[in-house]
Amino acid sequence: MDKRIIYKKTDGTIAIIVPANCGLTIEEIAKKDVPTGFKYKIVNVSEISNDRTYRDAWTISDSDLTDGVGEWLLLMKQKKLKLIIKKKKQMMKLTKHQENKSC
């Protein structure tokens, strides 16, 4: 993939996510992997310097982070809720099965 996702960490340094080819769009990966509430920008690889010598000094203005906001925590909560619902349904089936066996 020739794109990267960048966002500003709480200490002000720049984080760069190198997305894997996992069947998700770059936008889906960004929402999933950028921490909740952090604004991000999707850029071409060519926009990121190959010289990593002063990488900790790289900066970006918040006003340039315009492609979206991370939803990691929200997505994890939704995933957990789906698992809880699935387990409850399984328990209900098991309980019904046991009730039918006892007759």
ZAMAR-314163 format. One record per atom (N, C-alpha, C, O): x, y, z. Coordinates in pm, whole numbers, plus 50000, padded with zeros to 5 digits. Each point is the difference from the previous one (the first is absolute). Layout:
N
X:X Y:Y Z:Z $
...
***
This chain:
103
X:50086 Y:49882 Z:50000 $
X:49914 Y:50118 Z:50000 $
X:50090 Y:50124 Z:50000 $
X:50097 Y:50007 Z:50075 $
X:49871 Y:50087 Z:49843 $
X:50084 Y:50120 Z:49985 $
X:49951 Y:50117 Z:50084 $
X:50035 Y:50115 Z:49973 $
X:49885 Y:49855 Z:50129 $
X:49947 Y:50104 Z:50089 $
X:50047 Y:49974 Z:50143 $
X:50033 Y:49888 Z:50037 $
X:49969 Y:50219 Z:50042 $
X:50031 Y:49992 Z:50143 $
X:49898 Y:50083 Z:50075 $
X:49942 Y:50094 Z:49946 $
X:50036 Y:49870 Z:50180 $
X:49909 Y:50074 Z:50087 $
X:50086 Y:50068 Z:50105 $
X:50078 Y:49935 Z:50069 $
X:49907 Y:50195 Z:49945 $
X:50077 Y:50072 Z:50101 $
X:49905 Y:50069 Z:50098 $
X:49893 Y:50047 Z:49963 $
X:50151 Y:49957 Z:50161 $
X:49927 Y:50074 Z:50103 $
X:50099 Y:50048 Z:50104 $
X:50113 Y:49951 Z:50008 $
X:49844 Y:50145 Z:50071 $
X:50085 Y:50057 Z:50104 $
X:49972 Y:49930 Z:50132 $
X:49886 Y:49997 Z:50046 $
X:50219 Y:49947 Z:50015 $
X:49984 Y:49933 Z:50129 $
X:49989 Y:50105 Z:50111 $
X:50022 Y:50119 Z:49977 $
X:49943 Y:49835 Z:50143 $
X:49978 Y:50094 Z:50111 $
X:50125 Y:50079 Z:50036 $
X:49990 Y:50111 Z:50052 $
X:50128 Y:49833 Z:49921 $
X:50124 Y:50072 Z:50030 $
X:50042 Y:50095 Z:49888 $
X:50104 Y:50065 Z:50008 $
X:49813 Y:49943 Z:49886 $
X:50027 Y:50093 Z:49890 $
X:50078 Y:49939 Z:49885 $
X:50010 Y:50061 Z:49893 $
X:50046 Y:49819 Z:50126 $
X:50073 Y:49937 Z:49890 $
X:49902 Y:49941 Z:49900 $
X:49882 Y:49980 Z:50030 $
X:50168 Y:49991 Z:49851 $
X:49917 Y:49950 Z:49892 $
X:50005 Y:49848 Z:49997 $
X:50108 Y:49940 Z:50004 $
X:49776 Y:49998 Z:49990 $
X:49990 Y:49854 Z:49984 $
X:49968 Y:49972 Z:49853 $
X:49919 Y:50070 Z:49939 $
X:50145 Y:49828 Z:50008 $
X:49975 Y:49960 Z:49861 $
X:49956 Y:49855 Z:49999 $
X:50073 Y:49912 Z:50047 $
X:49810 Y:50063 Z:49900 $
X:49948 Y:49864 Z:49988 $
X:50023 Y:49954 Z:49857 $
X:49961 Y:50066 Z:49904 $
X:50103 Y:49818 Z:50084 $
X:50021 Y:49936 Z:49870 $
X:49892 Y:49892 Z:49988 $
X:50011 Y:49895 Z:50063 $
X:49887 Y:50130 Z:49857 $
X:49889 Y:49906 Z:49993 $
X:50037 Y:49869 Z:49929 $
X:50074 Y:50000 Z:49902 $
X:49873 Y:49891 Z:50151 $
X:50020 Y:49870 Z:49936 $
X:49891 Y:49980 Z:49895 $
X:49895 Y:50063 Z:50005 $
X:50133 Y:49851 Z:49902 $
X:49901 Y:49966 Z:49898 $
X:49910 Y:49892 Z:50060 $
X:50024 Y:49881 Z:49981 $
X:49872 Y:50162 Z:50091 $
X:49918 Y:49908 Z:50078 $
X:49856 Y:49994 Z:49953 $
X:49915 Y:49940 Z:50068 $
X:50056 Y:50120 Z:49819 $
X:49864 Y:49998 Z:49949 $
X:49915 Y:50119 Z:50043 $
X:49886 Y:50014 Z:49956 $
X:50170 Y:50071 Z:50131 $
X:49930 Y:50122 Z:50042 $
X:50047 Y:50117 Z:49915 $
X:50110 Y:49997 Z:49947 $
X:49807 Y:50104 Z:50041 $
X:50043 Y:50123 Z:49932 $
X:50094 Y:50076 Z:50094 $
X:50005 Y:49973 Z:50119 $
X:50068 Y:50121 Z:49826 $
X:50091 Y:50083 Z:50081 $
X:49920 Y:50077 Z:50105 $
X:50048 Y:50021 Z:50111 $
X:49832 Y:50022 Z:49854 $
X:49915 Y:50074 Z:50093 $
X:49956 Y:49911 Z:50116 $
X:49998 Y:50043 Z:50115 $
X:49965 Y:49832 Z:49854 $
X:49960 Y:49906 Z:50105 $
X:50116 Y:49969 Z:50094 $
X:49982 Y:49990 Z:50121 $
X:50136 Y:49995 Z:49821 $
X:50119 Y:49973 Z:50082 $
X:50028 Y:50118 Z:50092 $
X:50031 Y:49982 Z:50118 $
X:49958 Y:50139 Z:49828 $
X:50026 Y:50120 Z:50081 $
X:49902 Y:50009 Z:50117 $
X:50042 Y:50023 Z:50114 $
X:49830 Y:49959 Z:49861 $
X:49901 Y:50008 Z:50107 $
X:50025 Y:49893 Z:50106 $
X:49979 Y:50023 Z:50119 $
X:50066 Y:49860 Z:49836 $
X:50023 Y:49887 Z:50089 $
X:50129 Y:50016 Z:50082 $
X:50004 Y:49964 Z:50117 $
X:50100 Y:50089 Z:49821 $
X:50133 Y:50000 Z:50062 $
X:50043 Y:50130 Z:50065 $
X:50086 Y:50000 Z:50088 $
X:49856 Y:50111 Z:49871 $
X:50033 Y:50128 Z:50063 $
X:49922 Y:50008 Z:50132 $
X:49881 Y:49970 Z:50003 $
X:50185 Y:50069 Z:50106 $
X:49930 Y:50007 Z:50129 $
X:49877 Y:50090 Z:49994 $
X:49996 Y:50098 Z:49926 $
X:49905 Y:49868 Z:50153 $
X:49874 Y:50073 Z:50005 $
X:50023 Y:50149 Z:50025 $
X:50072 Y:50039 Z:50092 $
X:49865 Y:50043 Z:49825 $
X:50005 Y:50145 Z:50018 $
X:50119 Y:50068 Z:49935 $
X:50007 Y:50123 Z:49998 $
X:50089 Y:49800 Z:49949 $
X:50117 Y:50060 Z:49937 $
X:49970 Y:50024 Z:49852 $
X:49955 Y:49910 Z:49929 $
X:50071 Y:50212 Z:50026 $
X:49981 Y:50033 Z:49859 $
X:50116 Y:49941 Z:49921 $
X:50112 Y:49989 Z:50050 $
X:49861 Y:49972 Z:49825 $
X:50105 Y:49941 Z:49917 $
X:49995 Y:50052 Z:49858 $
X:49904 Y:50065 Z:49957 $
X:50202 Y:49905 Z:49971 $
X:50014 Y:50037 Z:49859 $
X:50053 Y:49878 Z:49924 $
X:50090 Y:49932 Z:50049 $
X:49855 Y:50041 Z:49835 $
X:50049 Y:49894 Z:49914 $
X:50086 Y:50066 Z:49893 $
X:49954 Y:50090 Z:49929 $
X:50170 Y:49864 Z:50059 $
X:50094 Y:50064 Z:49908 $
X:50065 Y:49895 Z:49912 $
X:50000 Y:49881 Z:50031 $
X:50057 Y:50165 Z:49857 $
X:50079 Y:49913 Z:49914 $
X:50136 Y:49974 Z:50067 $
X:50051 Y:50086 Z:50071 $
X:50004 Y:49799 Z:49906 $
X:50132 Y:49965 Z:50055 $
X:50102 Y:50106 Z:49962 $
X:50089 Y:50032 Z:50080 $
X:49900 Y:50022 Z:49800 $
X:50097 Y:50099 Z:49951 $
X:50000 Y:50129 Z:50081 $
X:50095 Y:50078 Z:49992 $
X:49801 Y:49946 Z:50086 $
X:49993 Y:50120 Z:50083 $
X:50074 Y:49986 Z:50132 $
X:50015 Y:50097 Z:50073 $
X:50032 Y:49783 Z:49957 $
X:50072 Y:49975 Z:50125 $
X:50148 Y:49984 Z:49970 $
X:50038 Y:49923 Z:49912 $
X:50043 Y:50150 Z:50159 $
X:50145 Y:49998 Z:49978 $
X:50058 Y:49861 Z:50027 $
X:49958 Y:49932 Z:50094 $
X:50137 Y:50027 Z:49824 $
X:50072 Y:49875 Z:50023 $
X:50105 Y:50016 Z:50109 $
X:50042 Y:49901 Z:50061 $
X:50001 Y:50223 Z:49963 $
X:50101 Y:50028 Z:50103 $
X:49932 Y:50003 Z:50137 $
X:49925 Y:50093 Z:50031 $
X:50102 Y:49805 Z:50050 $
X:49936 Y:49989 Z:50131 $
X:50085 Y:50060 Z:50112 $
X:49966 Y:49986 Z:50117 $
X:50143 Y:50080 Z:49848 $
X:50092 Y:50054 Z:50099 $
X:49930 Y:50088 Z:50103 $
X:50021 Y:49984 Z:50120 $
X:49898 Y:50107 Z:49834 $
X:49933 Y:50094 Z:50090 $
X:49849 Y:49975 Z:50005 $
X:49921 Y:50094 Z:50014 $
X:50041 Y:49782 Z:49974 $
X:49856 Y:49967 Z:49996 $
X:49926 Y:50051 Z:50122 $
X:49885 Y:50042 Z:49988 $
X:50175 Y:49955 Z:50130 $
X:49934 Y:50050 Z:50121 $
X:49973 Y:50150 Z:49995 $
X:49922 Y:50052 Z:50079 $
X:50143 Y:50016 Z:49828 $
X:49981 Y:50145 Z:49988 $
X:49897 Y:50036 Z:49893 $
X:49967 Y:50117 Z:49984 $
X:49982 Y:49786 Z:49944 $
X:49900 Y:50027 Z:49898 $
X:49875 Y:50058 Z:50066 $
X:49964 Y:49962 Z:50112 $
X:49972 Y:50129 Z:49818 $
X:49878 Y:50062 Z:50054 $
X:49892 Y:50002 Z:49894 $
X:50026 Y:49987 Z:49880 $
X:49853 Y:50028 Z:50166 $
X:49885 Y:50020 Z:49911 $
X:49899 Y:50084 Z:50076 $
X:49981 Y:49983 Z:50120 $
X:49956 Y:50105 Z:49810 $
X:49897 Y:50084 Z:50061 $
X:49870 Y:49920 Z:50014 $
X:49965 Y:49922 Z:49913 $
X:49966 Y:50099 Z:50197 $
X:49871 Y:49933 Z:50019 $
X:49904 Y:50029 Z:49885 $
X:49918 Y:49916 Z:49963 $
X:50094 Y:50203 Z:49980 $
X:49911 Y:50038 Z:49890 $
X:50028 Y:49920 Z:49872 $
X:49918 Y:50001 Z:49908 $
X:50196 Y:49931 Z:50086 $
X:50032 Y:49916 Z:49884 $
X:49948 Y:49858 Z:50015 $
X:49997 Y:49924 Z:49903 $
X:49963 Y:50039 Z:50216 $
X:49950 Y:49864 Z:50026 $
X:49850 Y:49998 Z:49971 $
X:49918 Y:50007 Z:50092 $
X:50048 Y:49982 Z:49781 $
X:49863 Y:50026 Z:49956 $
X:49924 Y:49879 Z:49945 $
X:49887 Y:50015 Z:49956 $
X:50174 Y:49867 Z:50046 $
X:49935 Y:49885 Z:49935 $
X:49907 Y:49921 Z:50090 $
X:49924 Y:49916 Z:49952 $
X:50079 Y:50109 Z:50178 $
X:49909 Y:49928 Z:50088 $
X:50048 Y:50001 Z:50144 $
X:50099 Y:50065 Z:50034 $
X:49829 Y:49861 Z:50048 $
X:50031 Y:49989 Z:50142 $
X:49997 Y:49852 Z:50037 $
X:49908 Y:49927 Z:49961 $
X:50192 Y:50028 Z:50114 $
X:50006 Y:49860 Z:50040 $
X:49880 Y:49958 Z:50082 $
X:49946 Y:50078 Z:50079 $
X:50013 Y:49797 Z:49901 $
X:49884 Y:49945 Z:50071 $
X:50035 Y:49869 Z:50069 $
X:49911 Y:49919 Z:50026 $
X:50216 Y:50058 Z:50005 $
X:50045 Y:49872 Z:50054 $
X:49917 Y:49956 Z:50120 $
X:49950 Y:49888 Z:50001 $
X:50035 Y:50196 Z:50098 $
X:49928 Y:49963 Z:50122 $
X:49854 Y:49967 Z:49970 $
X:49947 Y:49902 Z:50051 $
X:49989 Y:50179 Z:49869 $
X:49861 Y:49976 Z:49962 $
X:49986 Y:49867 Z:49929 $
X:49909 Y:49923 Z:50029 $
X:50182 Y:50048 Z:49877 $
X:49994 Y:49874 Z:49927 $
X:50023 Y:49882 Z:50092 $
X:49935 Y:49896 Z:49985 $
X:50156 Y:50117 Z:50111 $
X:50027 Y:49892 Z:50094 $
X:49879 Y:49975 Z:50090 $
X:49968 Y:49886 Z:50030 $
X:49965 Y:50221 Z:50013 $
X:49881 Y:49985 Z:50082 $
X:49889 Y:49930 Z:49922 $
X:49931 Y:49913 Z:50054 $
X:50052 Y:50123 Z:49818 $
X:49899 Y:49936 Z:49917 $
X:50033 Y:49851 Z:49982 $
X:49911 Y:49915 Z:50006 $
X:50215 Y:50056 Z:49972 $
X:50043 Y:49861 Z:49982 $
X:49975 Y:49920 Z:50128 $
X:49952 Y:49887 Z:49994 $
X:50080 Y:50171 Z:50121 $
X:49978 Y:49933 Z:50128 $
X:49851 Y:49976 Z:50023 $
X:49961 Y:49893 Z:50047 $
X:49956 Y:50207 Z:49921 $
X:49856 Y:49986 Z:50016 $
X:49947 Y:49886 Z:49913 $
X:49916 Y:49922 Z:50044 $
X:50132 Y:50067 Z:49832 $
X:49957 Y:49892 Z:49912 $
X:50038 Y:49865 Z:50058 $
X:49923 Y:49905 Z:49991 $
X:50195 Y:50085 Z:50069 $
X:50043 Y:49875 Z:50061 $
X:49913 Y:49964 Z:50120 $
X:49964 Y:49884 Z:50018 $
X:50001 Y:50214 Z:50062 $
X:49914 Y:49977 Z:50117 $
X:49863 Y:49950 Z:49955 $
X:49947 Y:49904 Z:50056 $
X:49997 Y:50160 Z:49843 $
X:49870 Y:49959 Z:49947 $
X:50007 Y:49858 Z:49946 $
X:49909 Y:49920 Z:50023 $
X:50197 Y:50048 Z:49905 $
X:50018 Y:49866 Z:49944 $
X:50008 Y:49896 Z:50112 $
X:49938 Y:49894 Z:49990 $
X:50137 Y:50135 Z:50116 $
X:50013 Y:49907 Z:50112 $
X:49867 Y:49981 Z:50071 $
X:49966 Y:49889 Z:50039 $
X:49959 Y:50219 Z:49978 $
X:49869 Y:49989 Z:50065 $
X:49905 Y:49913 Z:49918 $
X:49926 Y:49919 Z:50056 $
X:50077 Y:50096 Z:49812 $
X:49916 Y:49917 Z:49913 $
X:50041 Y:49853 Z:50011 $
X:49914 Y:49912 Z:50004 $
X:50217 Y:50063 Z:50002 $
X:50047 Y:49863 Z:50014 $
X:49955 Y:49941 Z:50133 $
X:49960 Y:49884 Z:50007 $
X:50047 Y:50196 Z:50099 $
X:49957 Y:49953 Z:50132 $
X:49850 Y:49970 Z:50002 $
X:49957 Y:49903 Z:50062 $
X:49965 Y:50181 Z:49870 $
X:49856 Y:49978 Z:49994 $
X:49968 Y:49869 Z:49927 $
X:49912 Y:49925 Z:50042 $
X:50161 Y:50047 Z:49848 $
X:49980 Y:49876 Z:49926 $
X:50035 Y:49880 Z:50087 $
X:49928 Y:49901 Z:50002 $
X:50184 Y:50110 Z:50070 $
X:50044 Y:49892 Z:50088 $
X:49898 Y:49975 Z:50110 $
X:49969 Y:49885 Z:50031 $
X:49979 Y:50222 Z:50027 $
X:49901 Y:49988 Z:50107 $
X:49874 Y:49932 Z:49947 $
X:49945 Y:49912 Z:50066 $
X:50008 Y:50129 Z:49816 $
X:49881 Y:49939 Z:49941 $
X:50024 Y:49852 Z:49971 $
X:49912 Y:49917 Z:50023 $
X:50206 Y:50052 Z:49927 $
X:50035 Y:49861 Z:49971 $
X:49998 Y:49916 Z:50126 $
X:49949 Y:49888 Z:50000 $
X:50106 Y:50165 Z:50109 $
X:50002 Y:49927 Z:50128 $
X:49860 Y:49983 Z:50056 $
X:49970 Y:49896 Z:50058 $
X:49943 Y:50203 Z:49926 $
X:49861 Y:49991 Z:50047 $
X:49926 Y:49891 Z:49924 $
X:49922 Y:49924 Z:50059 $
X:50101 Y:50068 Z:49811 $
X:49934 Y:49898 Z:49919 $
X:50048 Y:49860 Z:50035 $
X:49923 Y:49905 Z:49990 $
X:50202 Y:50081 Z:50049 $
X:50057 Y:49870 Z:50035 $
X:49943 Y:49950 Z:50131 $
X:49986 Y:49879 Z:50019 $
X:49981 Y:50210 Z:50072 $
X:49956 Y:49958 Z:50135 $
X:49856 Y:49950 Z:50001 $
X:49956 Y:49946 Z:50102 $
X:49971 Y:50069 Z:49792 $
X:49858 Y:49956 Z:49996 $
X:49988 Y:49851 Z:49980 $
X:49889 Y:49947 Z:49994 $
***
